[in-house]
Amino acid sequence: MNCKLNRILSRPLSVVALLLVASFVHATDIAKHVERTNIARIDVILYPTSLKDVVTLVGSLPAGDALAADNVALATLTAAMLDKGTTTKDKFALAKELDRVGAQLSFSTDAQTLNIQARSLKTDLPLVLNILADELRHPAFSAEEFAKAKIELNGNLKQRAENTEYRAADAFSRATFPKGHPNRRTPLEEWNSAIDHATVDEVKQFHRRIYGPSRMVLVLVGDLDIPKIQAELKKDFAGWEGGVTYAQSPKAVAAVPVDQKVSMPGKTSVTVLAGQPTGLRYHDPDSLPLRMGVAILGNGFTSRLMGTVRDKEGLTYHISAGVADDTFDDGDWRINATFAPTLLEKGISSTQRELYKWWQDGVTAEELQARKTDLIGFFRVSLATSGGIASTMLHTVQRGYPLSWIDEYPQSVDALTLIQVNAAIKRYVDPHKLIIIKAGSVDAEAGPHS
């Protein structure tokens, strides 16, 4: 329960970042240096770098909330139980083994995936892989630990219920996506009920039904002994069966205009989300032109929304725009802003004026060229660390691309034309049919947006 490349559009390129890029000898020629194999039905991607002694691991498999059809809490509760003991070792023994060598291993879930993150010294990687396999394959599902996991998850939900950004995004998802769509969030009250009713047996059944090597991806980057890693994975995951594919979703359709308020009395600010479904996944041809156009509108200090709504008019400290949630499913474009309650309507009016001008007139050749330079530069900077490379590789595979996409991406960005970008803006954005959510110190009401 809970999108990264978008964020790199927003910061000025620094000398330090450029030096980091220069430190990676293969940073713009990645695909040629990858060792990609199928081991025990797992898609294993190994990329050695000049970084000595340290290995970063990221991975995923389909086991997110959208796959827990009977009880939405099962995916998160199952993930929470993975490091709480296995059938051979309790949680203290597992934690002690990792702490002894300074290694890290963690799990989290989102709409579609169980996410895996680990980091260790090269010499300790076999231990980490062994623990990873044990926790994925043989969780103990202790009744005592399960009860603690439920309490912790309930606590997390209470915190989220007080967060205006979470509540706005929560309502926006249900106004944007139809029932059954993985991007449509379950209301908090249904989450609470799901947690209360979840049982250990249901979590065990979810684990047996969903977990397995099918569609699982592991990416390891750093100081790699490739033959040894492959042998360890083959040994640790031998005989593991099962797994599922990602949840299939109904396509979002253009929604009717919505102007909805989520009342949260006592908040000092109001979070506003405004946007629409795009009907696009990341790998669709129109996705990159649309992302570029939306970035010019609202990503970074040089964007139109920041330059006008914040800097010239002083109506907000934060306002941005981006495309989201389109890795596995069709996503949305959205504007995210925070306003003081007394400036709310004026802020929204200013935002809509700039949105309409951007949509009506399009972006300029100068804006497009400047944003191309920024995006290409920050994409390369994102490959300056082992973690950045590993995450980019994982996202590339999840989005359905070959790893050569990483090397080709700068050329794809540079090839974008003004006609492509402005056509995408017109095709996928309609400022007359906005979905607008306001969460904070407002009176709750919902109705069509005029």
C-alpha positions as CSV (number, residue, x, y, z in Angstrom):
1,M,0.0,0.0,0.0
2,N,1.4,3.2,-0.7
3,C,7.0,7.3,-10.0
4,K,10.6,8.6,-10.2
5,L,11.8,9.6,-13.6
6,N,9.3,12.5,-13.6
7,R,11.1,14.1,-10.6
8,I,14.3,14.5,-12.5
9,L,12.7,17.2,-14.6
10,S,12.5,19.6,-11.7
11,R,16.1,20.4,-10.6
12,P,18.9,22.4,-12.1
13,L,21.9,20.3,-13.2
14,S,24.8,20.6,-10.8
15,V,28.5,20.2,-11.4
16,V,28.6,17.5,-8.7
17,A,26.0,15.5,-10.5
18,L,27.8,15.8,-13.7
19,L,31.0,14.5,-12.0
20,L,29.0,11.6,-10.7
21,V,27.9,10.7,-14.2
22,A,31.5,10.8,-15.4
23,S,32.5,8.3,-12.7
24,F,30.5,5.6,-14.3
25,V,32.3,4.2,-17.4
26,H,29.3,2.5,-18.8
27,A,26.6,5.0,-17.8
28,T,25.5,5.7,-21.4
29,D,26.3,2.2,-22.8
30,I,24.5,0.0,-20.3
31,A,22.8,-2.7,-22.4
32,K,26.1,-4.1,-23.7
33,H,27.4,-4.7,-20.2
34,V,24.4,-6.5,-18.8
35,E,24.2,-10.2,-18.1
36,R,20.6,-11.2,-18.3
37,T,19.5,-14.8,-17.7
38,N,16.5,-16.7,-16.5
39,I,17.3,-18.5,-13.3
40,A,14.7,-20.7,-11.5
41,R,12.1,-18.9,-13.7
42,I,13.3,-15.5,-12.3
43,D,14.4,-12.7,-14.7
44,V,17.8,-11.9,-13.3
45,I,19.7,-8.8,-14.5
46,L,23.3,-8.3,-13.5
47,Y,25.3,-5.2,-14.2
48,P,28.8,-4.9,-12.9
49,T,30.2,-1.5,-12.2
50,S,33.5,0.0,-11.0
51,L,32.1,0.5,-7.5
52,K,34.1,-1.8,-5.2
53,D,32.8,-4.2,-2.6
54,V,29.2,-3.0,-2.6
55,V,26.1,-4.6,-4.3
56,T,22.6,-3.0,-4.7
57,L,19.6,-5.2,-5.4
58,V,16.1,-4.2,-6.4
59,G,13.3,-6.5,-7.5
60,S,9.6,-7.0,-7.8
61,L,6.9,-9.6,-8.4
62,P,3.2,-9.2,-9.0
63,A,1.8,-9.3,-5.4
64,G,0.2,-5.9,-4.9
65,D,-3.1,-4.6,-3.6
66,A,-4.9,-5.1,-7.0
67,L,-4.3,-8.8,-6.7
68,A,-6.0,-9.1,-3.3
69,A,-9.5,-9.2,-4.7
70,D,-11.2,-10.8,-1.7
71,N,-9.6,-8.5,0.9
72,V,-7.5,-5.5,-0.1
73,A,-5.4,-5.7,3.1
74,L,-4.0,-9.2,2.3
75,A,-1.2,-8.0,0.0
76,T,0.2,-5.5,2.5
77,L,-0.2,-7.8,5.4
78,T,1.5,-10.6,3.6
79,A,4.5,-8.4,2.7
80,A,4.6,-7.2,6.3
81,M,5.0,-10.8,7.5
82,L,8.0,-11.7,5.2
83,D,10.7,-10.5,7.6
84,K,8.9,-11.6,10.8
85,G,10.3,-15.1,10.8
86,T,10.5,-18.1,8.5
87,T,9.8,-21.7,9.1
88,T,13.4,-22.2,10.2
89,K,14.4,-18.9,11.8
90,D,12.6,-16.4,13.9
91,K,12.7,-12.6,13.1
92,F,15.4,-12.0,15.7
93,A,17.8,-14.5,14.1
94,L,17.2,-13.1,10.6
95,A,17.7,-9.5,11.8
96,K,20.8,-10.5,13.7
97,E,22.4,-12.1,10.6
98,L,21.8,-9.0,8.5
99,D,22.9,-6.6,11.3
100,R,26.1,-8.6,11.8
101,V,27.3,-7.8,8.3
102,G,25.6,-4.4,8.0
103,A,23.3,-5.5,5.2
104,Q,19.8,-4.2,4.4
105,L,16.8,-6.1,3.1
106,S,13.2,-4.7,3.0
107,F,9.8,-5.2,1.3
108,S,6.9,-3.0,0.4
109,T,3.8,-3.1,-1.7
110,D,2.0,-0.8,-4.1
111,A,-1.0,-1.3,-6.4
112,Q,0.6,-4.0,-8.5
113,T,3.9,-5.2,-7.0
114,L,5.8,-6.5,-4.1
115,N,9.0,-4.4,-4.1
116,I,12.3,-5.7,-2.9
117,Q,15.3,-3.6,-1.9
118,A,18.7,-4.8,-0.5
119,R,22.2,-3.6,-0.1
120,S,25.3,-5.5,1.1
121,L,29.0,-5.9,0.8
122,K,30.1,-8.2,-2.0
123,T,31.3,-10.9,0.4
124,D,27.9,-11.0,2.2
125,L,25.7,-11.1,-0.8
126,P,25.2,-14.9,-0.6
127,L,23.8,-14.5,2.9
128,V,21.4,-11.8,1.7
129,L,20.2,-13.9,-1.2
130,N,19.7,-16.9,1.0
131,I,17.6,-14.8,3.5
132,L,15.7,-13.2,0.6
133,A,14.7,-16.6,-0.8
134,D,13.8,-18.0,2.7
135,E,11.6,-15.0,3.5
136,L,9.9,-15.1,0.1
137,R,9.4,-18.8,0.1
138,H,8.9,-19.9,3.7
139,P,7.4,-17.1,5.9
140,A,6.2,-18.5,9.3
141,F,3.0,-16.4,9.5
142,S,3.1,-16.4,13.3
143,A,-0.3,-15.5,14.8
144,E,1.4,-13.2,17.3
145,E,3.3,-11.3,14.6
146,F,0.2,-11.1,12.4
147,A,-1.7,-9.4,15.2
148,K,1.2,-6.9,15.5
149,A,1.2,-6.3,11.8
150,K,-2.5,-5.5,11.8
151,I,-2.1,-3.0,14.6
152,E,0.8,-1.3,12.7
153,L,-1.1,-1.1,9.5
154,N,-4.1,0.4,11.3
155,G,-1.8,3.0,12.8
156,N,-0.4,3.8,9.3
157,L,-3.9,4.3,8.0
158,K,-4.8,6.7,10.8
159,Q,-1.7,8.8,9.9
160,R,-2.7,8.9,6.3
161,A,-6.2,9.9,7.2
162,E,-4.8,13.2,8.6
163,N,-2.6,13.9,5.5
164,T,-4.2,16.3,3.0
165,E,-2.0,15.1,0.1
166,Y,-3.0,11.4,0.7
167,R,-6.7,12.3,1.1
168,A,-6.7,14.3,-2.1
169,A,-4.9,11.6,-4.1
170,D,-7.2,9.0,-2.6
171,A,-10.4,10.9,-3.8
172,F,-8.8,11.7,-7.1
173,S,-8.1,8.1,-7.9
174,R,-11.8,7.2,-7.4
175,A,-13.0,10.1,-9.5
176,T,-10.6,9.2,-12.2
177,F,-10.6,5.4,-12.5
178,P,-13.4,2.9,-12.8
179,K,-14.1,0.1,-10.3
180,G,-11.7,-2.7,-10.8
181,H,-8.9,-0.5,-12.1
182,P,-5.6,-1.0,-10.1
183,N,-5.1,2.8,-9.8
184,R,-8.4,3.2,-8.1
185,R,-7.8,3.3,-4.3
186,T,-9.9,1.5,-1.8
187,P,-11.6,4.0,0.7
188,L,-10.0,4.2,4.1
189,E,-13.0,2.9,5.9
190,E,-13.0,-0.2,3.7
191,W,-9.3,-0.6,4.5
192,N,-10.0,-0.6,8.2
193,S,-12.7,-3.2,7.8
194,A,-10.5,-5.3,5.6
195,I,-7.7,-5.3,8.2
196,D,-10.1,-6.2,11.0
197,H,-11.5,-9.1,9.1
198,A,-8.2,-10.5,7.7
199,T,-7.0,-13.8,9.1
200,V,-3.7,-15.6,9.2
201,D,-5.2,-18.4,7.0
202,E,-6.3,-15.9,4.4
203,V,-2.8,-14.4,4.3
204,K,-1.3,-17.9,3.9
205,Q,-3.7,-18.6,1.1
206,F,-2.8,-15.3,-0.6
207,H,0.9,-16.2,-0.4
208,R,0.4,-19.7,-1.8
209,R,-1.8,-18.4,-4.7
210,I,0.2,-15.2,-5.6
211,Y,3.8,-15.6,-4.7
212,G,6.2,-17.3,-7.1
213,P,9.0,-16.8,-9.6
214,S,6.6,-16.1,-12.6
215,R,7.1,-12.4,-13.6
216,M,9.6,-11.9,-10.8
217,V,12.6,-9.6,-11.7
218,L,15.8,-9.2,-9.7
219,V,18.4,-6.5,-10.6
220,L,21.8,-6.5,-9.1
221,V,24.3,-3.7,-9.7
222,G,27.8,-3.1,-8.3
223,D,30.8,-5.3,-7.6
224,L,29.5,-8.6,-8.9
225,D,30.9,-12.1,-9.1
226,I,28.5,-13.1,-11.8
227,P,29.0,-16.9,-11.9
228,K,28.8,-17.0,-8.1
229,I,25.6,-15.0,-7.9
230,Q,23.9,-17.1,-10.6
231,A,24.9,-20.3,-8.8
232,E,23.6,-18.9,-5.5
233,L,20.3,-17.9,-7.0
234,K,19.9,-21.3,-8.7
235,K,20.5,-23.0,-5.4
236,D,18.3,-20.8,-3.2
237,F,15.3,-20.6,-5.5
238,A,15.5,-24.2,-6.9
239,G,12.0,-25.8,-7.0
240,W,10.1,-22.7,-6.3
241,E,6.9,-22.7,-8.4
242,G,3.9,-20.4,-9.0
243,G,3.3,-16.8,-9.4
244,V,0.8,-14.7,-11.4
245,T,0.8,-12.0,-13.9
246,Y,-0.2,-8.4,-13.2
247,A,-3.9,-7.5,-12.7
248,Q,-5.7,-6.6,-15.9
249,S,-7.6,-3.4,-15.7
250,P,-10.6,-1.8,-17.5
251,K,-9.6,1.2,-19.4
252,A,-10.3,4.5,-17.7
253,V,-12.7,6.7,-19.7
254,A,-13.0,10.5,-19.9
255,A,-14.8,11.4,-16.7
256,V,-17.4,14.0,-16.3
257,P,-16.1,17.2,-14.7
258,V,-15.8,16.9,-10.9
259,D,-15.3,19.5,-8.2
260,Q,-15.1,17.6,-4.9
261,K,-14.1,18.8,-1.4
262,V,-12.7,16.6,1.3
263,S,-13.3,18.3,4.6
264,M,-10.4,18.1,7.1
265,P,-11.1,20.8,9.7
266,G,-8.2,22.5,11.4
267,K,-5.7,22.1,8.5
268,T,-3.6,25.1,7.7
269,S,-3.5,24.4,4.0
270,V,-5.6,22.8,1.2
271,T,-4.1,20.3,-1.2
272,V,-5.6,20.5,-4.7
273,L,-5.3,17.8,-7.3
274,A,-6.6,18.6,-10.8
275,G,-6.3,16.4,-13.8
276,Q,-7.7,13.6,-16.0
277,P,-7.1,10.0,-17.1
278,T,-4.9,9.8,-20.1
279,G,-5.7,6.3,-21.3
280,L,-2.0,5.8,-21.9
281,R,0.6,3.5,-20.5
282,Y,4.2,4.5,-20.3
283,H,5.3,2.6,-23.4
284,D,2.5,4.0,-25.7
285,P,3.8,6.2,-28.5
286,D,2.1,9.4,-27.2
287,S,3.3,9.0,-23.7
288,L,6.7,10.7,-24.0
289,P,5.3,13.8,-25.9
290,L,2.6,14.2,-23.3
291,R,5.1,13.9,-20.4
292,M,7.3,16.5,-22.1
293,G,4.4,18.9,-22.5
294,V,3.1,18.4,-18.9
295,A,6.7,18.9,-17.6
296,I,6.9,22.3,-19.3
297,L,3.6,23.2,-17.7
298,G,4.5,22.3,-14.2
299,N,7.7,20.4,-13.4
300,G,10.5,22.4,-11.8
301,F,11.2,26.0,-11.0
302,T,11.3,27.0,-14.6
303,S,7.9,25.6,-15.4
304,R,4.9,27.8,-16.2
305,L,2.9,27.1,-13.1
306,M,5.9,27.8,-10.8
307,G,6.9,30.9,-12.7
308,T,3.4,32.4,-12.5
309,V,1.2,31.0,-9.7
310,R,4.1,30.9,-7.2
311,D,6.8,33.3,-8.2
312,K,4.8,36.2,-9.8
313,E,1.5,36.0,-7.9
314,G,2.7,34.5,-4.6
315,L,-0.3,32.3,-4.2
316,T,1.4,29.1,-3.2
317,Y,4.7,27.6,-2.1
318,H,4.3,24.4,-4.1
319,I,2.7,23.7,-7.4
320,S,3.7,21.0,-9.9
321,A,2.3,18.9,-12.8
322,G,3.2,15.4,-14.1
323,V,2.0,12.1,-15.5
324,A,1.5,9.3,-13.0
325,D,0.7,5.6,-12.4
326,D,1.2,4.4,-16.0
327,T,3.8,1.6,-15.6
328,F,1.4,-1.3,-15.8
329,D,-1.9,0.5,-16.5
330,D,-3.2,3.5,-18.2
331,G,-2.5,6.5,-15.9
332,D,-3.4,10.1,-15.5
333,W,-2.0,13.6,-15.8
334,R,-2.4,15.9,-12.8
335,I,-1.6,19.2,-11.2
336,N,-0.7,19.1,-7.5
337,A,-0.8,22.3,-5.5
338,T,-1.1,23.6,-1.9
339,F,-2.9,26.8,-1.0
340,A,-3.8,28.6,2.1
341,P,-7.6,28.4,2.6
342,T,-7.9,32.2,2.1
343,L,-6.1,31.9,-1.2
344,L,-7.8,28.7,-2.4
345,E,-10.2,30.0,-5.0
346,K,-7.8,32.7,-6.3
347,G,-5.0,30.0,-6.6
348,I,-7.3,27.6,-8.5
349,S,-8.4,30.4,-10.8
350,S,-4.8,31.3,-11.6
351,T,-3.9,27.7,-12.1
352,Q,-6.8,27.2,-14.5
353,R,-5.9,30.3,-16.5
354,E,-2.3,29.1,-17.0
355,L,-3.5,25.6,-17.8
356,Y,-5.9,26.9,-20.5
357,K,-3.2,29.1,-22.0
358,W,-0.8,26.2,-22.2
359,W,-3.5,24.0,-23.7
360,Q,-4.8,26.6,-26.2
361,D,-1.4,28.0,-27.4
362,G,0.9,25.0,-26.9
363,V,4.5,25.1,-25.8
364,T,7.2,27.1,-27.6
365,A,10.2,25.8,-29.4
366,E,12.5,27.5,-26.8
367,E,10.6,25.8,-24.0
368,L,10.9,22.4,-25.7
369,Q,14.6,22.7,-26.3
370,A,15.4,23.8,-22.8
371,R,13.3,20.9,-21.3
372,K,15.0,18.4,-23.6
373,T,18.4,19.4,-22.3
374,D,17.2,19.2,-18.7
375,L,15.6,15.8,-19.1
376,I,18.5,14.2,-20.9
377,G,20.9,15.6,-18.3
378,F,19.0,14.4,-15.4
379,F,18.3,11.0,-16.9
380,R,22.1,10.6,-17.1
381,V,22.5,11.8,-13.6
382,S,20.0,9.3,-12.4
383,L,22.4,6.6,-13.7
384,A,25.3,7.9,-11.6
385,T,24.7,5.6,-8.7
386,S,24.2,1.8,-8.4
387,G,20.8,2.4,-6.9
388,G,19.8,4.7,-9.7
389,I,20.9,2.2,-12.4
390,A,19.2,-0.7,-10.7
391,S,15.9,1.2,-10.3
392,T,16.0,2.4,-13.9
393,M,16.6,-1.1,-15.2
394,L,13.8,-2.5,-13.1
395,H,11.4,0.2,-14.3
396,T,12.5,-0.3,-17.9
397,V,11.6,-4.0,-17.7
398,Q,8.3,-3.4,-15.9
399,R,7.3,-1.0,-18.6
400,G,7.8,-3.6,-21.3
401,Y,11.0,-2.3,-22.8
402,P,14.3,-4.0,-23.7
403,L,17.2,-2.8,-21.6
404,S,18.6,-1.1,-24.8
405,W,15.8,1.5,-24.1
406,I,18.0,3.0,-21.5
407,D,20.8,3.8,-24.0
408,E,18.2,5.0,-26.6
409,Y,16.2,7.2,-24.3
410,P,18.2,10.4,-24.7
411,Q,17.9,10.1,-28.5
412,S,14.1,9.5,-28.1
413,V,13.8,12.7,-26.1
414,D,15.9,14.7,-28.5
415,A,13.9,13.6,-31.4
416,L,10.6,15.0,-30.0
417,T,9.1,17.6,-32.2
418,L,7.0,20.7,-31.3
419,I,4.1,19.2,-33.4
420,Q,4.2,15.9,-31.5
421,V,4.2,17.6,-28.1
422,N,1.4,20.1,-28.8
423,A,-0.7,17.5,-30.5
424,A,-0.4,15.2,-27.4
425,I,-1.5,18.1,-25.2
426,K,-4.6,18.7,-27.3
427,R,-5.4,15.0,-27.5
428,Y,-5.1,14.0,-23.9
429,V,-5.9,17.2,-21.9
430,D,-9.3,19.0,-21.8
431,P,-9.3,22.0,-19.4
432,H,-13.1,22.2,-19.7
433,K,-13.5,18.7,-18.1
434,L,-11.2,18.8,-15.1
435,I,-11.4,16.5,-12.1
436,I,-10.6,18.8,-9.2
437,I,-10.2,17.6,-5.6
438,K,-9.6,19.9,-2.6
439,A,-8.6,18.3,0.7
440,G,-8.2,20.3,3.8
441,S,-10.0,23.1,5.6
442,V,-13.0,23.2,3.2
443,D,-16.6,22.3,3.6
444,A,-17.3,18.8,2.2
445,E,-19.4,18.7,-0.9
446,A,-19.3,17.2,-4.4
447,G,-20.8,18.2,-7.7
448,P,-20.1,19.0,-11.3
449,H,-17.4,21.6,-12.0
450,S,-18.7,24.6,-13.8
